[in-house]
Amino acid sequence: MANPAPEKPAFALLPQEALIEFKQIYKEEFGVELPDEEAVKKATAVLNIVKVLAKKPVLQKE
């Protein structure tokens, strides 16, 4: 049985520019400088929330 392909490191899932921008926004909003690993976790969580919300139908008023 072949070995499964190794998972990409979390850093590879976000473009570096996006990570830098997320860290800047987080620092402005919360006054905390995040290390890269923590920023990736938090940014990924935000993206997952947006992904879920994007799938929800929008309620329309009749």
PDBQT receptor file of N, H, CA, C and O in Angstrom, charges set to zero:
ATOM      1  N   MET A   1       0.848  -1.188   0.000  1.00  0.00    +0.000 N 
ATOM      2  CA  MET A   1       0.000   0.000   0.000  1.00  0.00    +0.000 C 
ATOM      3  C   MET A   1       0.889   1.245   0.000  1.00  0.00    +0.000 C 
ATOM      4  O   MET A   1       1.830   1.335   0.789  1.00  0.00    +0.000 OA
ATOM      5  N   ALA A   2       0.601   2.184  -0.863  1.00  0.00    +0.000 N 
ATOM      6  H   ALA A   2      -0.163   2.111  -1.503  1.00  0.00    +0.000 HD
ATOM      7  CA  ALA A   2       1.400   3.404  -0.972  1.00  0.00    +0.000 C 
ATOM      8  C   ALA A   2       1.103   4.338   0.186  1.00  0.00    +0.000 C 
ATOM      9  O   ALA A   2      -0.004   4.366   0.723  1.00  0.00    +0.000 OA
ATOM     10  N   ASN A   3       2.118   5.100   0.554  1.00  0.00    +0.000 N 
ATOM     11  H   ASN A   3       3.017   5.077   0.118  1.00  0.00    +0.000 HD
ATOM     12  CA  ASN A   3       1.914   6.095   1.605  1.00  0.00    +0.000 C 
ATOM     13  C   ASN A   3       1.040   7.218   1.075  1.00  0.00    +0.000 C 
ATOM     14  O   ASN A   3       1.195   7.639  -0.071  1.00  0.00    +0.000 OA
ATOM     15  N   PRO A   4       0.100   7.719   1.921  1.00  0.00    +0.000 N 
ATOM     16  CA  PRO A   4      -0.718   8.840   1.467  1.00  0.00    +0.000 C 
ATOM     17  C   PRO A   4       0.147  10.086   1.289  1.00  0.00    +0.000 C 
ATOM     18  O   PRO A   4       1.183  10.242   1.935  1.00  0.00    +0.000 OA
ATOM     19  N   ALA A   5      -0.299  10.955   0.410  1.00  0.00    +0.000 N 
ATOM     20  H   ALA A   5      -1.141  10.829  -0.114  1.00  0.00    +0.000 HD
ATOM     21  CA  ALA A   5       0.435  12.202   0.179  1.00  0.00    +0.000 C 
ATOM     22  C   ALA A   5       0.452  13.010   1.462  1.00  0.00    +0.000 C 
ATOM     23  O   ALA A   5      -0.565  13.100   2.150  1.00  0.00    +0.000 OA
ATOM     24  N   PRO A   6       1.586  13.595   1.792  1.00  0.00    +0.000 N 
ATOM     25  CA  PRO A   6       1.637  14.388   3.021  1.00  0.00    +0.000 C 
ATOM     26  C   PRO A   6       0.747  15.616   2.896  1.00  0.00    +0.000 C 
ATOM     27  O   PRO A   6       0.606  16.195   1.819  1.00  0.00    +0.000 OA
ATOM     28  N   GLU A   7       0.151  16.001   4.020  1.00  0.00    +0.000 N 
ATOM     29  H   GLU A   7       0.266  15.531   4.895  1.00  0.00    +0.000 HD
ATOM     30  CA  GLU A   7      -0.691  17.193   4.028  1.00  0.00    +0.000 C 
ATOM     31  C   GLU A   7       0.169  18.420   3.828  1.00  0.00    +0.000 C 
ATOM     32  O   GLU A   7       1.320  18.470   4.262  1.00  0.00    +0.000 OA
ATOM     33  N   LYS A   8      -0.405  19.407   3.167  1.00  0.00    +0.000 N 
ATOM     34  H   LYS A   8      -1.340  19.366   2.815  1.00  0.00    +0.000 HD
ATOM     35  CA  LYS A   8       0.307  20.672   3.023  1.00  0.00    +0.000 C 
ATOM     36  C   LYS A   8       0.333  21.350   4.379  1.00  0.00    +0.000 C 
ATOM     37  O   LYS A   8      -0.641  21.277   5.127  1.00  0.00    +0.000 OA
ATOM     38  N   PRO A   9       1.436  22.010   4.705  1.00  0.00    +0.000 N 
ATOM     39  CA  PRO A   9       1.439  22.763   5.956  1.00  0.00    +0.000 C 
ATOM     40  C   PRO A   9       0.407  23.871   5.877  1.00  0.00    +0.000 C 
ATOM     41  O   PRO A   9       0.114  24.380   4.795  1.00  0.00    +0.000 OA
ATOM     42  N   ALA A  10      -0.143  24.246   7.023  1.00  0.00    +0.000 N 
ATOM     43  H   ALA A  10       0.096  23.833   7.902  1.00  0.00    +0.000 HD
ATOM     44  CA  ALA A  10      -1.193  25.262   7.068  1.00  0.00    +0.000 C 
ATOM     45  C   ALA A  10      -0.749  26.551   6.389  1.00  0.00    +0.000 C 
ATOM     46  O   ALA A  10      -1.563  27.242   5.776  1.00  0.00    +0.000 OA
ATOM     47  N   PHE A  11       0.545  26.882   6.495  1.00  0.00    +0.000 N 
ATOM     48  H   PHE A  11       1.206  26.322   6.993  1.00  0.00    +0.000 HD
ATOM     49  CA  PHE A  11       1.039  28.116   5.891  1.00  0.00    +0.000 C 
ATOM     50  C   PHE A  11       0.854  28.102   4.375  1.00  0.00    +0.000 C 
ATOM     51  O   PHE A  11       0.716  29.159   3.761  1.00  0.00    +0.000 OA
ATOM     52  N   ALA A  12       0.848  26.916   3.767  1.00  0.00    +0.000 N 
ATOM     53  H   ALA A  12       0.960  26.057   4.266  1.00  0.00    +0.000 HD
ATOM     54  CA  ALA A  12       0.727  26.822   2.318  1.00  0.00    +0.000 C 
ATOM     55  C   ALA A  12      -0.702  27.079   1.847  1.00  0.00    +0.000 C 
ATOM     56  O   ALA A  12      -0.923  27.324   0.661  1.00  0.00    +0.000 OA
ATOM     57  N   LEU A  13      -1.667  27.028   2.753  1.00  0.00    +0.000 N 
ATOM     58  H   LEU A  13      -1.487  26.829   3.717  1.00  0.00    +0.000 HD
ATOM     59  CA  LEU A  13      -3.064  27.182   2.374  1.00  0.00    +0.000 C 
ATOM     60  C   LEU A  13      -3.469  28.644   2.213  1.00  0.00    +0.000 C 
ATOM     61  O   LEU A  13      -4.453  28.935   1.534  1.00  0.00    +0.000 OA
ATOM     62  N   LEU A  14      -2.740  29.553   2.815  1.00  0.00    +0.000 N 
ATOM     63  H   LEU A  14      -1.940  29.317   3.367  1.00  0.00    +0.000 HD
ATOM     64  CA  LEU A  14      -3.031  30.979   2.699  1.00  0.00    +0.000 C 
ATOM     65  C   LEU A  14      -1.868  31.673   2.013  1.00  0.00    +0.000 C 
ATOM     66  O   LEU A  14      -0.708  31.431   2.348  1.00  0.00    +0.000 OA
ATOM     67  N   PRO A  15      -2.175  32.527   1.061  1.00  0.00    +0.000 N 
ATOM     68  CA  PRO A  15      -1.078  33.299   0.464  1.00  0.00    +0.000 C 
ATOM     69  C   PRO A  15      -0.409  34.161   1.540  1.00  0.00    +0.000 C 
ATOM     70  O   PRO A  15      -1.079  34.653   2.448  1.00  0.00    +0.000 OA
ATOM     71  N   GLN A  16       0.883  34.339   1.439  1.00  0.00    +0.000 N 
ATOM     72  H   GLN A  16       1.427  33.939   0.701  1.00  0.00    +0.000 HD
ATOM     73  CA  GLN A  16       1.635  35.114   2.427  1.00  0.00    +0.000 C 
ATOM     74  C   GLN A  16       1.063  36.516   2.581  1.00  0.00    +0.000 C 
ATOM     75  O   GLN A  16       0.978  37.040   3.691  1.00  0.00    +0.000 OA
ATOM     76  N   GLU A  17       0.672  37.122   1.461  1.00  0.00    +0.000 N 
ATOM     77  H   GLU A  17       0.741  36.696   0.559  1.00  0.00    +0.000 HD
ATOM     78  CA  GLU A  17       0.108  38.476   1.507  1.00  0.00    +0.000 C 
ATOM     79  C   GLU A  17      -1.185  38.511   2.336  1.00  0.00    +0.000 C 
ATOM     80  O   GLU A  17      -1.418  39.457   3.089  1.00  0.00    +0.000 OA
ATOM     81  N   ALA A  18      -2.013  37.484   2.194  1.00  0.00    +0.000 N 
ATOM     82  H   ALA A  18      -1.823  36.716   1.582  1.00  0.00    +0.000 HD
ATOM     83  CA  ALA A  18      -3.263  37.410   2.960  1.00  0.00    +0.000 C 
ATOM     84  C   ALA A  18      -2.969  37.239   4.443  1.00  0.00    +0.000 C 
ATOM     85  O   ALA A  18      -3.643  37.833   5.284  1.00  0.00    +0.000 OA
ATOM     86  N   LEU A  19      -1.978  36.441   4.764  1.00  0.00    +0.000 N 
ATOM     87  H   LEU A  19      -1.430  35.959   4.081  1.00  0.00    +0.000 HD
ATOM     88  CA  LEU A  19      -1.613  36.231   6.165  1.00  0.00    +0.000 C 
ATOM     89  C   LEU A  19      -1.110  37.526   6.788  1.00  0.00    +0.000 C 
ATOM     90  O   LEU A  19      -1.478  37.859   7.915  1.00  0.00    +0.000 OA
ATOM     91  N   ILE A  20      -0.281  38.250   6.069  1.00  0.00    +0.000 N 
ATOM     92  H   ILE A  20       0.018  37.980   5.154  1.00  0.00    +0.000 HD
ATOM     93  CA  ILE A  20       0.247  39.528   6.566  1.00  0.00    +0.000 C 
ATOM     94  C   ILE A  20      -0.903  40.505   6.796  1.00  0.00    +0.000 C 
ATOM     95  O   ILE A  20      -0.956  41.180   7.823  1.00  0.00    +0.000 OA
ATOM     96  N   GLU A  21      -1.819  40.575   5.837  1.00  0.00    +0.000 N 
ATOM     97  H   GLU A  21      -1.776  40.026   5.002  1.00  0.00    +0.000 HD
ATOM     98  CA  GLU A  21      -2.954  41.492   5.970  1.00  0.00    +0.000 C 
ATOM     99  C   GLU A  21      -3.841  41.105   7.153  1.00  0.00    +0.000 C 
ATOM    100  O   GLU A  21      -4.291  41.972   7.901  1.00  0.00    +0.000 OA
ATOM    101  N   PHE A  22      -4.094  39.807   7.323  1.00  0.00    +0.000 N 
ATOM    102  H   PHE A  22      -3.728  39.102   6.715  1.00  0.00    +0.000 HD
ATOM    103  CA  PHE A  22      -4.904  39.348   8.455  1.00  0.00    +0.000 C 
ATOM    104  C   PHE A  22      -4.241  39.736   9.772  1.00  0.00    +0.000 C 
ATOM    105  O   PHE A  22      -4.911  40.202  10.693  1.00  0.00    +0.000 OA
ATOM    106  N   LYS A  23      -2.926  39.545   9.862  1.00  0.00    +0.000 N 
ATOM    107  H   LYS A  23      -2.382  39.167   9.113  1.00  0.00    +0.000 HD
ATOM    108  CA  LYS A  23      -2.210  39.891  11.090  1.00  0.00    +0.000 C 
ATOM    109  C   LYS A  23      -2.288  41.386  11.376  1.00  0.00    +0.000 C 
ATOM    110  O   LYS A  23      -2.419  41.788  12.532  1.00  0.00    +0.000 OA
ATOM    111  N   GLN A  24      -2.210  42.211  10.338  1.00  0.00    +0.000 N 
ATOM    112  H   GLN A  24      -2.104  41.885   9.399  1.00  0.00    +0.000 HD
ATOM    113  CA  GLN A  24      -2.308  43.664  10.521  1.00  0.00    +0.000 C 
ATOM    114  C   GLN A  24      -3.695  44.054  11.020  1.00  0.00    +0.000 C 
ATOM    115  O   GLN A  24      -3.825  44.839  11.959  1.00  0.00    +0.000 OA
ATOM    116  N   ILE A  25      -4.721  43.510  10.395  1.00  0.00    +0.000 N 
ATOM    117  H   ILE A  25      -4.615  42.872   9.632  1.00  0.00    +0.000 HD
ATOM    118  CA  ILE A  25      -6.092  43.809  10.802  1.00  0.00    +0.000 C 
ATOM    119  C   ILE A  25      -6.326  43.350  12.235  1.00  0.00    +0.000 C 
ATOM    120  O   ILE A  25      -6.924  44.078  13.026  1.00  0.00    +0.000 OA
ATOM    121  N   TYR A  26      -5.862  42.150  12.577  1.00  0.00    +0.000 N 
ATOM    122  H   TYR A  26      -5.376  41.559  11.934  1.00  0.00    +0.000 HD
ATOM    123  CA  TYR A  26      -6.051  41.618  13.924  1.00  0.00    +0.000 C 
ATOM    124  C   TYR A  26      -5.375  42.528  14.957  1.00  0.00    +0.000 C 
ATOM    125  O   TYR A  26      -5.937  42.796  16.019  1.00  0.00    +0.000 OA
ATOM    126  N   LYS A  27      -4.179  42.992  14.638  1.00  0.00    +0.000 N 
ATOM    127  H   LYS A  27      -3.723  42.774  13.775  1.00  0.00    +0.000 HD
ATOM    128  CA  LYS A  27      -3.461  43.873  15.568  1.00  0.00    +0.000 C 
ATOM    129  C   LYS A  27      -4.201  45.194  15.741  1.00  0.00    +0.000 C 
ATOM    130  O   LYS A  27      -4.302  45.706  16.856  1.00  0.00    +0.000 OA
ATOM    131  N   GLU A  28      -4.717  45.749  14.646  1.00  0.00    +0.000 N 
ATOM    132  H   GLU A  28      -4.634  45.333  13.741  1.00  0.00    +0.000 HD
ATOM    133  CA  GLU A  28      -5.467  47.002  14.731  1.00  0.00    +0.000 C 
ATOM    134  C   GLU A  28      -6.740  46.844  15.560  1.00  0.00    +0.000 C 
ATOM    135  O   GLU A  28      -7.088  47.725  16.347  1.00  0.00    +0.000 OA
ATOM    136  N   GLU A  29      -7.421  45.735  15.383  1.00  0.00    +0.000 N 
ATOM    137  H   GLU A  29      -7.138  45.020  14.744  1.00  0.00    +0.000 HD
ATOM    138  CA  GLU A  29      -8.704  45.515  16.070  1.00  0.00    +0.000 C 
ATOM    139  C   GLU A  29      -8.549  45.096  17.532  1.00  0.00    +0.000 C 
ATOM    140  O   GLU A  29      -9.329  45.517  18.387  1.00  0.00    +0.000 OA
ATOM    141  N   PHE A  30      -7.540  44.264  17.818  1.00  0.00    +0.000 N 
ATOM    142  H   PHE A  30      -6.907  43.922  17.124  1.00  0.00    +0.000 HD
ATOM    143  CA  PHE A  30      -7.422  43.675  19.146  1.00  0.00    +0.000 C 
ATOM    144  C   PHE A  30      -6.149  44.060  19.895  1.00  0.00    +0.000 C 
ATOM    145  O   PHE A  30      -5.994  43.720  21.068  1.00  0.00    +0.000 OA
ATOM    146  N   GLY A  31      -5.236  44.767  19.227  1.00  0.00    +0.000 N 
ATOM    147  H   GLY A  31      -5.361  45.044  18.275  1.00  0.00    +0.000 HD
ATOM    148  CA  GLY A  31      -4.007  45.202  19.879  1.00  0.00    +0.000 C 
ATOM    149  C   GLY A  31      -3.039  44.080  20.203  1.00  0.00    +0.000 C 
ATOM    150  O   GLY A  31      -2.192  44.220  21.085  1.00  0.00    +0.000 OA
ATOM    151  N   VAL A  32      -3.163  42.961  19.489  1.00  0.00    +0.000 N 
ATOM    152  H   VAL A  32      -3.851  42.847  18.772  1.00  0.00    +0.000 HD
ATOM    153  CA  VAL A  32      -2.320  41.788  19.749  1.00  0.00    +0.000 C 
ATOM    154  C   VAL A  32      -1.616  41.392  18.452  1.00  0.00    +0.000 C 
ATOM    155  O   VAL A  32      -2.249  41.277  17.403  1.00  0.00    +0.000 OA
ATOM    156  N   GLU A  33      -0.292  41.185  18.535  1.00  0.00    +0.000 N 
ATOM    157  H   GLU A  33       0.222  41.279  19.387  1.00  0.00    +0.000 HD
ATOM    158  CA  GLU A  33       0.462  40.671  17.390  1.00  0.00    +0.000 C 
ATOM    159  C   GLU A  33       0.447  39.153  17.447  1.00  0.00    +0.000 C 
ATOM    160  O   GLU A  33       0.904  38.555  18.421  1.00  0.00    +0.000 OA
ATOM    161  N   LEU A  34      -0.072  38.545  16.418  1.00  0.00    +0.000 N 
ATOM    162  H   LEU A  34      -0.444  39.030  15.627  1.00  0.00    +0.000 HD
ATOM    163  CA  LEU A  34      -0.153  37.086  16.378  1.00  0.00    +0.000 C 
ATOM    164  C   LEU A  34       1.080  36.484  15.720  1.00  0.00    +0.000 C 
ATOM    165  O   LEU A  34       1.583  37.018  14.731  1.00  0.00    +0.000 OA
ATOM    166  N   PRO A  35       1.568  35.375  16.264  1.00  0.00    +0.000 N 
ATOM    167  CA  PRO A  35       2.596  34.624  15.530  1.00  0.00    +0.000 C 
ATOM    168  C   PRO A  35       1.930  33.986  14.302  1.00  0.00    +0.000 C 
ATOM    169  O   PRO A  35       0.713  33.807  14.275  1.00  0.00    +0.000 OA
ATOM    170  N   ASP A  36       2.721  33.651  13.304  1.00  0.00    +0.000 N 
ATOM    171  H   ASP A  36       3.710  33.797  13.325  1.00  0.00    +0.000 HD
ATOM    172  CA  ASP A  36       2.173  33.115  12.055  1.00  0.00    +0.000 C 
ATOM    173  C   ASP A  36       1.263  31.915  12.279  1.00  0.00    +0.000 C 
ATOM    174  O   ASP A  36       0.178  31.846  11.700  1.00  0.00    +0.000 OA
ATOM    175  N   GLU A  37       1.683  30.981  13.100  1.00  0.00    +0.000 N 
ATOM    176  H   GLU A  37       2.564  31.037  13.570  1.00  0.00    +0.000 HD
ATOM    177  CA  GLU A  37       0.895  29.763  13.308  1.00  0.00    +0.000 C 
ATOM    178  C   GLU A  37      -0.493  30.082  13.872  1.00  0.00    +0.000 C 
ATOM    179  O   GLU A  37      -1.487  29.517  13.416  1.00  0.00    +0.000 OA
ATOM    180  N   GLU A  38      -0.567  30.965  14.838  1.00  0.00    +0.000 N 
ATOM    181  H   GLU A  38       0.241  31.424  15.208  1.00  0.00    +0.000 HD
ATOM    182  CA  GLU A  38      -1.848  31.352  15.432  1.00  0.00    +0.000 C 
ATOM    183  C   GLU A  38      -2.685  32.145  14.425  1.00  0.00    +0.000 C 
ATOM    184  O   GLU A  38      -3.903  31.981  14.369  1.00  0.00    +0.000 OA
ATOM    185  N   ALA A  39      -2.042  32.997  13.636  1.00  0.00    +0.000 N 
ATOM    186  H   ALA A  39      -1.052  33.130  13.682  1.00  0.00    +0.000 HD
ATOM    187  CA  ALA A  39      -2.755  33.766  12.619  1.00  0.00    +0.000 C 
ATOM    188  C   ALA A  39      -3.378  32.837  11.577  1.00  0.00    +0.000 C 
ATOM    189  O   ALA A  39      -4.504  33.066  11.135  1.00  0.00    +0.000 OA
ATOM    190  N   VAL A  40      -2.660  31.804  11.190  1.00  0.00    +0.000 N 
ATOM    191  H   VAL A  40      -1.746  31.618  11.549  1.00  0.00    +0.000 HD
ATOM    192  CA  VAL A  40      -3.197  30.838  10.226  1.00  0.00    +0.000 C 
ATOM    193  C   VAL A  40      -4.429  30.159  10.807  1.00  0.00    +0.000 C 
ATOM    194  O   VAL A  40      -5.433  30.009  10.111  1.00  0.00    +0.000 OA
ATOM    195  N   LYS A  41      -4.372  29.748  12.062  1.00  0.00    +0.000 N 
ATOM    196  H   LYS A  41      -3.557  29.870  12.628  1.00  0.00    +0.000 HD
ATOM    197  CA  LYS A  41      -5.520  29.094  12.704  1.00  0.00    +0.000 C 
ATOM    198  C   LYS A  41      -6.726  30.018  12.730  1.00  0.00    +0.000 C 
ATOM    199  O   LYS A  41      -7.832  29.611  12.376  1.00  0.00    +0.000 OA
ATOM    200  N   LYS A  42      -6.517  31.251  13.145  1.00  0.00    +0.000 N 
ATOM    201  H   LYS A  42      -5.618  31.581  13.433  1.00  0.00    +0.000 HD
ATOM    202  CA  LYS A  42      -7.627  32.196  13.261  1.00  0.00    +0.000 C 
ATOM    203  C   LYS A  42      -8.174  32.587  11.887  1.00  0.00    +0.000 C 
ATOM    204  O   LYS A  42      -9.389  32.668  11.707  1.00  0.00    +0.000 OA
ATOM    205  N   ALA A  43      -7.301  32.826  10.930  1.00  0.00    +0.000 N 
ATOM    206  H   ALA A  43      -6.314  32.760  11.076  1.00  0.00    +0.000 HD
ATOM    207  CA  ALA A  43      -7.741  33.198   9.586  1.00  0.00    +0.000 C 
ATOM    208  C   ALA A  43      -8.510  32.043   8.939  1.00  0.00    +0.000 C 
ATOM    209  O   ALA A  43      -9.513  32.265   8.260  1.00  0.00    +0.000 OA
ATOM    210  N   THR A  44      -8.047  30.835   9.149  1.00  0.00    +0.000 N 
ATOM    211  H   THR A  44      -7.232  30.655   9.700  1.00  0.00    +0.000 HD
ATOM    212  CA  THR A  44      -8.734  29.666   8.607  1.00  0.00    +0.000 C 
ATOM    213  C   THR A  44     -10.120  29.519   9.226  1.00  0.00    +0.000 C 
ATOM    214  O   THR A  44     -11.076  29.171   8.533  1.00  0.00    +0.000 OA
ATOM    215  N   ALA A  45     -10.232  29.782  10.518  1.00  0.00    +0.000 N 
ATOM    216  H   ALA A  45      -9.456  30.065  11.081  1.00  0.00    +0.000 HD
ATOM    217  CA  ALA A  45     -11.540  29.720  11.186  1.00  0.00    +0.000 C 
ATOM    218  C   ALA A  45     -12.494  30.751  10.586  1.00  0.00    +0.000 C 
ATOM    219  O   ALA A  45     -13.666  30.455  10.352  1.00  0.00    +0.000 OA
ATOM    220  N   VAL A  46     -11.997  31.950  10.341  1.00  0.00    +0.000 N 
ATOM    221  H   VAL A  46     -11.045  32.191  10.532  1.00  0.00    +0.000 HD
ATOM    222  CA  VAL A  46     -12.828  32.995   9.734  1.00  0.00    +0.000 C 
ATOM    223  C   VAL A  46     -13.269  32.560   8.337  1.00  0.00    +0.000 C 
ATOM    224  O   VAL A  46     -14.439  32.705   7.981  1.00  0.00    +0.000 OA
ATOM    225  N   LEU A  47     -12.348  32.034   7.554  1.00  0.00    +0.000 N 
ATOM    226  H   LEU A  47     -11.398  31.916   7.843  1.00  0.00    +0.000 HD
ATOM    227  CA  LEU A  47     -12.691  31.581   6.206  1.00  0.00    +0.000 C 
ATOM    228  C   LEU A  47     -13.724  30.456   6.234  1.00  0.00    +0.000 C 
ATOM    229  O   LEU A  47     -14.608  30.406   5.379  1.00  0.00    +0.000 OA
ATOM    230  N   ASN A  48     -13.617  29.563   7.201  1.00  0.00    +0.000 N 
ATOM    231  H   ASN A  48     -12.899  29.604   7.896  1.00  0.00    +0.000 HD
ATOM    232  CA  ASN A  48     -14.592  28.474   7.320  1.00  0.00    +0.000 C 
ATOM    233  C   ASN A  48     -15.978  29.009   7.662  1.00  0.00    +0.000 C 
ATOM    234  O   ASN A  48     -16.980  28.505   7.153  1.00  0.00    +0.000 OA
ATOM    235  N   ILE A  49     -16.045  30.019   8.515  1.00  0.00    +0.000 N 
ATOM    236  H   ILE A  49     -15.232  30.429   8.929  1.00  0.00    +0.000 HD
ATOM    237  CA  ILE A  49     -17.334  30.629   8.859  1.00  0.00    +0.000 C 
ATOM    238  C   ILE A  49     -17.946  31.275   7.616  1.00  0.00    +0.000 C 
ATOM    239  O   ILE A  49     -19.132  31.099   7.341  1.00  0.00    +0.000 OA
ATOM    240  N   VAL A  50     -17.140  32.015   6.876  1.00  0.00    +0.000 N 
ATOM    241  H   VAL A  50     -16.176  32.158   7.100  1.00  0.00    +0.000 HD
ATOM    242  CA  VAL A  50     -17.633  32.669   5.660  1.00  0.00    +0.000 C 
ATOM    243  C   VAL A  50     -18.107  31.628   4.652  1.00  0.00    +0.000 C 
ATOM    244  O   VAL A  50     -19.127  31.817   3.989  1.00  0.00    +0.000 OA
ATOM    245  N   LYS A  51     -17.375  30.542   4.541  1.00  0.00    +0.000 N 
ATOM    246  H   LYS A  51     -16.547  30.388   5.079  1.00  0.00    +0.000 HD
ATOM    247  CA  LYS A  51     -17.741  29.469   3.614  1.00  0.00    +0.000 C 
ATOM    248  C   LYS A  51     -19.108  28.883   3.970  1.00  0.00    +0.000 C 
ATOM    249  O   LYS A  51     -19.930  28.645   3.085  1.00  0.00    +0.000 OA
ATOM    250  N   VAL A  52     -19.350  28.652   5.251  1.00  0.00    +0.000 N 
ATOM    251  H   VAL A  52     -18.682  28.846   5.969  1.00  0.00    +0.000 HD
ATOM    252  CA  VAL A  52     -20.633  28.112   5.704  1.00  0.00    +0.000 C 
ATOM    253  C   VAL A  52     -21.748  29.119   5.431  1.00  0.00    +0.000 C 
ATOM    254  O   VAL A  52     -22.806  28.757   4.918  1.00  0.00    +0.000 OA
ATOM    255  N   LEU A  53     -21.506  30.381   5.774  1.00  0.00    +0.000 N 
ATOM    256  H   LEU A  53     -20.646  30.675   6.191  1.00  0.00    +0.000 HD
ATOM    257  CA  LEU A  53     -22.525  31.405   5.580  1.00  0.00    +0.000 C 
ATOM    258  C   LEU A  53     -22.832  31.629   4.099  1.00  0.00    +0.000 C 
ATOM    259  O   LEU A  53     -23.971  31.932   3.743  1.00  0.00    +0.000 OA
ATOM    260  N   ALA A  54     -21.845  31.484   3.250  1.00  0.00    +0.000 N 
ATOM    261  H   ALA A  54     -20.920  31.237   3.539  1.00  0.00    +0.000 HD
ATOM    262  CA  ALA A  54     -22.048  31.682   1.820  1.00  0.00    +0.000 C 
ATOM    263  C   ALA A  54     -22.958  30.622   1.229  1.00  0.00    +0.000 C 
ATOM    264  O   ALA A  54     -23.586  30.854   0.195  1.00  0.00    +0.000 OA
ATOM    265  N   LYS A  55     -23.041  29.465   1.863  1.00  0.00    +0.000 N 
ATOM    266  H   LYS A  55     -22.531  29.276   2.702  1.00  0.00    +0.000 HD
ATOM    267  CA  LYS A  55     -23.883  28.379   1.373  1.00  0.00    +0.000 C 
ATOM    268  C   LYS A  55     -25.338  28.522   1.819  1.00  0.00    +0.000 C 
ATOM    269  O   LYS A  55     -26.231  27.886   1.258  1.00  0.00    +0.000 OA
ATOM    270  N   LYS A  56     -25.570  29.363   2.834  1.00  0.00    +0.000 N 
ATOM    271  H   LYS A  56     -24.845  29.879   3.289  1.00  0.00    +0.000 HD
ATOM    272  CA  LYS A  56     -26.929  29.534   3.360  1.00  0.00    +0.000 C 
ATOM    273  C   LYS A  56     -27.760  30.371   2.397  1.00  0.00    +0.000 C 
ATOM    274  O   LYS A  56     -27.276  31.380   1.884  1.00  0.00    +0.000 OA
ATOM    275  N   PRO A  57     -29.002  29.970   2.143  1.00  0.00    +0.000 N 
ATOM    276  CA  PRO A  57     -29.845  30.818   1.292  1.00  0.00    +0.000 C 
ATOM    277  C   PRO A  57     -30.188  32.124   2.025  1.00  0.00    +0.000 C 
ATOM    278  O   PRO A  57     -30.340  32.161   3.246  1.00  0.00    +0.000 OA
ATOM    279  N   VAL A  58     -30.299  33.158   1.247  1.00  0.00    +0.000 N 
ATOM    280  H   VAL A  58     -30.176  33.128   0.255  1.00  0.00    +0.000 HD
ATOM    281  CA  VAL A  58     -30.649  34.456   1.807  1.00  0.00    +0.000 C 
ATOM    282  C   VAL A  58     -32.168  34.521   1.942  1.00  0.00    +0.000 C 
ATOM    283  O   VAL A  58     -32.895  34.219   0.996  1.00  0.00    +0.000 OA
ATOM    284  N   LEU A  59     -32.640  34.915   3.120  1.00  0.00    +0.000 N 
ATOM    285  H   LEU A  59     -32.049  35.160   3.889  1.00  0.00    +0.000 HD
ATOM    286  CA  LEU A  59     -34.080  35.047   3.313  1.00  0.00    +0.000 C 
ATOM    287  C   LEU A  59     -34.570  36.244   2.525  1.00  0.00    +0.000 C 
ATOM    288  O   LEU A  59     -33.990  37.329   2.587  1.00  0.00    +0.000 OA
ATOM    289  N   GLN A  60     -35.637  36.035   1.791  1.00  0.00    +0.000 N 
ATOM    290  H   GLN A  60     -36.107  35.154   1.740  1.00  0.00    +0.000 HD
ATOM    291  CA  GLN A  60     -36.211  37.123   1.016  1.00  0.00    +0.000 C 
ATOM    292  C   GLN A  60     -37.555  37.501   1.596  1.00  0.00    +0.000 C 
ATOM    293  O   GLN A  60     -38.377  36.637   1.901  1.00  0.00    +0.000 OA
ATOM    294  N   LYS A  61     -37.777  38.803   1.748  1.00  0.00    +0.000 N 
ATOM    295  H   LYS A  61     -37.109  39.505   1.501  1.00  0.00    +0.000 HD
ATOM    296  CA  LYS A  61     -39.070  39.286   2.216  1.00  0.00    +0.000 C 
ATOM    297  C   LYS A  61     -40.052  39.257   1.066  1.00  0.00    +0.000 C 
ATOM    298  O   LYS A  61     -39.712  39.593  -0.068  1.00  0.00    +0.000 OA
ATOM    299  N   GLU A  62     -41.263  38.856   1.368  1.00  0.00    +0.000 N 
ATOM    300  H   GLU A  62     -41.539  38.584   2.290  1.00  0.00    +0.000 HD
ATOM    301  CA  GLU A  62     -42.289  38.806   0.318  1.00  0.00    +0.000 C 
ATOM    302  C   GLU A  62     -43.154  40.028   0.361  1.00  0.00    +0.000 C 
ATOM    303  O   GLU A  62     -44.072  40.163  -0.447  1.00  0.00    +0.000 OA
TER     304      GLU A  62
